[in-house]
Amino acid sequence: MQNEFWHERWEKQQIGFHLDEVNKVLLKYWPAMQASSGSRVLVPLCGKTLDIVWLLQQGHAVVGIELSEIALDELAAIISAELQLEIDKSRDGDQVFYRADKLLLIAGDFFAVRPQQLGKVDVVYDRAALVALPKPMRDDYCRHLWQLSQQAPQLLVTFTYDQQQMPGPPFAVLPQEVEQQYQPYYHAELQEQREIIDTEPRFRERGVTSFLQDVFILTPR
Ligand SMILES: C[S@@+](CC[C@H](N)C(=O)[O-])C[C@H]1O[C@@H](n2cnc3c(N)ncnc32)[C@H](O)[C@@H]1O
């Protein structure tokens, strides 16, 4: 999946993946992550998710990484308004940084971000990040995420459906693949698998008959 694909999505505002509310999965499973207030949460491929606003409201520090500056400009504006935070925006080469107390957003390629830029990560929250990438990129993503997060526990949301019925993204990432991808670093425990095709008419229109949302908690080995 080329970066240009995603830039075009954001330019044309074709962002059907974006939720206008905090993800119910996050609300339901966050307590199980046992993240103390003040712990640092990494949200890879974050888009402009309102989940980051919620995490900040819980007292967490948040690091978000997202290719699109359009997305992060919008997210920074929402965070500023909701939390009365002044966010400093700066540019360094291909990367754009948004900084405020307890907040770091990086607009740039996830694969170009180095661990030293992030500092300590206590928890990872991946909603629709792994599934945004085709298989060869998923291999690199899992390895790189591990390097960035030093194996921090992870709340992970993926989707299971028949890949023959629709080309990704989102790509189908079955529980077996999650286990295999993260096997060197984590125990992956499937918390729930829920049919959500009724809430995803855009996928039904494209011929998908069943679309399962899978929630995992990954704990370090
Ligand atoms: C399916 S969306 C999910 C966004 C967000 N996690 C959410 O739940 O709304 C995937 C996001 O990943 C971003 N993305 C894709 N490839 C990326 C890369 N190599 N580095 C950083 N972000 C990337 C896209 O721009 C897009 O916003």
PDBQT file of the ligand as one rigid body, heavy atoms in Angstrom, charges set to zero:
ROOT
HETATM    1  C1  LIG A 301      -7.678   2.629   8.501  1.00  0.00    +0.000 C 
HETATM    2  S1  LIG A 301      -7.009   4.151   8.986  1.00  0.00    +0.000 S 
HETATM    3  C2  LIG A 301      -7.166   4.048  10.758  1.00  0.00    +0.000 C 
HETATM    4  C3  LIG A 301      -6.986   5.373  11.451  1.00  0.00    +0.000 C 
HETATM    5  C4  LIG A 301      -7.225   5.314  12.975  1.00  0.00    +0.000 C 
HETATM    6  N1  LIG A 301      -6.446   4.305  13.626  1.00  0.00    +0.000 N 
HETATM    7  C5  LIG A 301      -8.680   5.150  13.287  1.00  0.00    +0.000 C 
HETATM    8  O1  LIG A 301      -9.060   4.171  13.939  1.00  0.00    +0.000 OA
HETATM    9  O2  LIG A 301      -9.467   6.020  12.881  1.00  0.00    +0.000 OA
HETATM   10  C6  LIG A 301      -5.291   3.921   8.696  1.00  0.00    +0.000 C 
HETATM   11  C7  LIG A 301      -4.461   5.191   8.839  1.00  0.00    +0.000 C 
HETATM   12  O3  LIG A 301      -3.089   4.867   8.695  1.00  0.00    +0.000 OA
HETATM   13  C8  LIG A 301      -2.428   5.918   8.043  1.00  0.00    +0.000 C 
HETATM   14  N2  LIG A 301      -1.206   5.340   7.459  1.00  0.00    +0.000 N 
HETATM   15  C9  LIG A 301      -1.122   4.445   6.448  1.00  0.00    +0.000 A 
HETATM   16  N3  LIG A 301       0.160   4.115   6.205  1.00  0.00    +0.000 NA
HETATM   17  C10 LIG A 301       0.920   4.815   7.094  1.00  0.00    +0.000 A 
HETATM   18  C11 LIG A 301       2.320   4.900   7.342  1.00  0.00    +0.000 A 
HETATM   19  N4  LIG A 301       3.213   4.207   6.625  1.00  0.00    +0.000 N 
HETATM   20  N5  LIG A 301       2.747   5.718   8.337  1.00  0.00    +0.000 NA
HETATM   21  C12 LIG A 301       1.849   6.429   9.078  1.00  0.00    +0.000 A 
HETATM   22  N6  LIG A 301       0.504   6.379   8.886  1.00  0.00    +0.000 NA
HETATM   23  C13 LIG A 301       0.046   5.592   7.903  1.00  0.00    +0.000 A 
HETATM   24  C14 LIG A 301      -3.444   6.417   7.028  1.00  0.00    +0.000 C 
HETATM   25  O4  LIG A 301      -3.202   7.733   6.603  1.00  0.00    +0.000 OA
HETATM   26  C15 LIG A 301      -4.755   6.269   7.802  1.00  0.00    +0.000 C 
HETATM   27  O5  LIG A 301      -5.109   7.461   8.449  1.00  0.00    +0.000 OA
ENDROOT
TORSDOF 0
